[in-house]
Amino acid sequence: MNAKQKWILGAVALVLLLMIAGFGYQELQKEAERQAKSQTEEQVQTEEQTGTEKLSEETREKETASQEEEKESTEYTEAPDFTVWDQDGKQTSLKEILEGKPAVINFWTSKCPPCKEEMPDFEEVYQEMKDQVQFIMVDSVGCMGETEESGRAYVEEQGFTFPVYYDLEMDAVINYGIQVFPTTYILNGEGRLVTGGRGMISKDTLQELLEQVMEP
């Protein structure tokens, strides 16, 4: 083989080598592009997943906050405490009186015609529900010319058997801001104010109010 033939063979070999190298480079470039594309897709999926998880977390937080607000809105105010005297002349307080049952607090005086009109209904409901509900009948001494003696005389005369307490220092009247007689409040078993109102109420209305706080 002469020098010219060697040179031609060398040139051909070089061309083939360059072609192989170029092809390999193209394949490597394509592979790099595929990897880059795959990484981009994975990144997008990760970001989407992260965004979804973040959105779900925010949704859960909003739902939790909403549930807490709803819970707060249904929570009732603790009934203000007060000092009164029972029928035996013993000083006591609302907290000491409550027994963990629903309760009725009624503010009345023997000088109040609407009070006297509704009290027989309270007596009837007391007889029917005294095992499930506490009755706290507060004689508001000092209001409308009421005295302890006039209150006791009226209760004895009518033969009422529900528990009567005498607000000798107007502590209950002041703490509850009583301005109208009669005024009635309904407490749940936890000693919290659920409902109440001013003025005379009927037996049916009293029973309906108590049913709202009775446990099923």
C-alpha positions in Angstrom: 0.0 0.0 0.0 1.5 3.3 -1.1 1.4 6.5 0.8 -1.6 7.9 -1.2 -3.7 4.9 -0.3 -2.8 5.2 3.3 -3.7 8.8 3.3 -7.1 8.1 1.7 -7.8 5.3 4.2 -6.8 7.7 7.0 -9.1 10.4 5.7 -12.0 7.9 5.4 -11.4 6.7 9.0 -11.3 10.3 10.2 -14.6 11.1 8.5 -16.2 7.9 10.0 -14.9 8.9 13.4 -16.3 12.4 13.1 -19.6 11.0 12.0 -19.7 8.6 14.9 -18.7 11.3 17.3 -21.4 13.7 15.8 -24.1 11.0 16.1 -23.1 10.2 19.7 -23.1 13.9 20.5 -26.6 14.3 19.1 -27.8 11.3 21.1 -26.3 12.7 24.2 -27.9 16.0 23.6 -31.3 14.4 23.0 -30.8 12.3 26.2 -29.9 15.5 28.1 -33.0 17.2 26.7 -35.2 14.3 27.7 -33.8 14.4 31.2 -34.2 18.1 31.5 -37.8 17.7 30.2 -38.5 14.9 32.7 -37.0 17.0 35.6 -39.2 19.9 34.6 -42.3 17.8 34.5 -41.4 16.3 37.9 -40.8 19.8 39.3 -44.2 21.0 37.9 -45.9 17.9 39.4 -44.2 18.5 42.8 -45.2 22.2 42.7 -48.7 21.3 41.8 -48.8 18.7 44.6 -47.3 21.1 47.1 -49.9 23.7 46.0 -52.7 21.2 46.4 -51.4 20.2 49.9 -51.1 23.8 50.9 -54.6 24.6 49.6 -56.0 21.5 51.5 -54.2 22.7 54.6 -55.6 26.2 54.3 -59.1 24.7 53.7 -58.8 22.5 56.8 -57.6 25.6 58.8 -60.6 27.6 57.6 -63.0 24.7 58.4 -61.5 24.4 61.9 -61.8 28.1 62.5 -65.4 28.0 61.3 -66.2 25.1 63.6 -64.6 27.0 66.5 -66.6 30.1 65.7 -69.7 28.1 65.5 -68.9 26.5 68.8 -68.3 29.8 70.4 -71.5 31.2 69.1 -73.4 28.3 70.8 -71.7 28.6 74.1 -73.8 30.4 76.8 -72.8 32.9 79.4 -72.3 31.6 82.9 -75.2 32.7 85.1 -74.0 35.5 87.5 -73.7 34.5 91.1 -75.7 36.2 93.8 -76.3 36.0 97.6 -79.8 35.3 99.0 -81.4 33.8 102.1 -83.4 30.6 102.0 -86.7 29.9 103.8 -84.8 28.8 106.9 -83.0 32.1 107.1 -79.7 30.7 106.0 -77.4 32.8 103.7 -76.5 31.0 100.5 -75.5 31.7 96.9 -76.6 30.6 93.5 -73.5 28.5 93.0 -74.3 26.6 96.2 -77.9 26.2 95.2 -77.3 24.7 91.8 -77.2 21.0 91.6 -76.0 20.4 88.1 -79.6 20.3 86.7 -81.5 22.7 84.5 -82.9 25.5 86.6 -85.5 28.3 86.6 -84.8 31.6 88.2 -87.9 33.7 88.7 -87.8 37.2 90.1 -91.1 38.2 91.8 -92.7 40.2 94.5 -96.0 39.8 96.3 -96.9 43.4 95.3 -96.8 42.5 91.5 -100.1 41.4 90.0 -98.6 39.6 87.0 -96.2 37.7 89.3 -99.1 36.5 91.4 -101.0 35.5 88.3 -98.2 33.3 86.9 -97.0 31.7 90.2 -99.7 29.0 90.3 -98.5 27.8 86.9 -94.9 27.7 88.2 -96.1 25.7 91.1 -97.8 23.2 88.8 -94.7 22.8 86.6 -92.6 22.5 89.7 -94.7 19.6 90.9 -94.4 17.9 87.5 -90.7 18.4 87.0 -89.0 19.0 90.3 -86.9 15.9 90.0 -85.4 17.1 86.7 -85.4 20.9 87.1 -84.5 23.2 90.0 -86.8 26.1 90.8 -85.2 29.2 92.3 -88.0 31.7 93.1 -86.3 34.9 94.2 -88.5 37.3 96.3 -87.1 40.7 95.4 -87.2 42.3 98.8 -87.0 46.1 98.5 -88.7 46.3 95.1 -92.2 47.6 94.7 -92.5 47.9 98.5 -91.8 44.2 99.1 -90.6 43.0 102.5 -89.5 39.6 103.6 -92.6 39.4 105.8 -95.0 40.2 103.0 -93.3 37.7 100.8 -93.4 34.9 103.4 -97.0 35.6 104.2 -98.0 35.4 100.5 -96.1 32.1 100.0 -97.7 30.6 103.1 -101.2 31.8 102.2 -101.0 30.3 98.7 -99.4 27.0 99.9 -96.6 27.1 97.3 -94.0 24.4 97.8 -91.3 25.5 95.3 -88.1 26.7 96.9 -88.2 30.5 97.7 -85.2 32.6 98.4 -85.2 36.1 99.8 -83.0 38.8 98.2 -82.6 40.8 101.3 -79.7 42.9 100.0 -80.9 43.1 96.4 -77.8 41.4 95.3 -79.6 39.2 92.8 -81.7 42.0 91.4 -78.6 44.2 90.9 -76.5 41.5 89.4 -79.2 40.6 86.9 -80.2 44.2 86.2 -83.9 43.4 87.0 -86.2 46.3 86.1 -89.4 44.5 85.3 -91.4 42.0 87.4 -91.7 39.2 86.9 -88.5 38.2 85.0 -87.6 34.6 84.4 -84.3 33.0 83.3 -83.6 29.4 82.2 -80.3 27.8 83.0 -78.9 24.6 81.5 -77.3 21.9 83.6 -74.0 23.6 83.4 -75.3 26.7 85.1 -75.3 28.9 82.0 -78.0 31.3 80.8 -79.8 29.8 77.9 -82.9 32.1 77.6 -85.1 34.4 79.6 -87.5 37.2 79.4 -89.5 39.9 81.1 -93.1 39.7 81.9 -95.6 37.0 82.8 -95.3 33.6 81.0 -97.8 30.8 80.8 -97.5 27.2 81.9 -97.1 26.0 78.3 -94.4 28.6 77.6 -92.5 27.6 80.7 -92.6 23.9 79.8 -91.5 24.7 76.2 -88.5 26.7 77.5 -87.5 23.9 79.9 -87.7 21.3 77.2 -85.0 23.3 75.3 -82.5 22.6 78.1 -83.5 19.1 79.1 -81.0 16.5 78.0 -82.4 13.9 75.5 
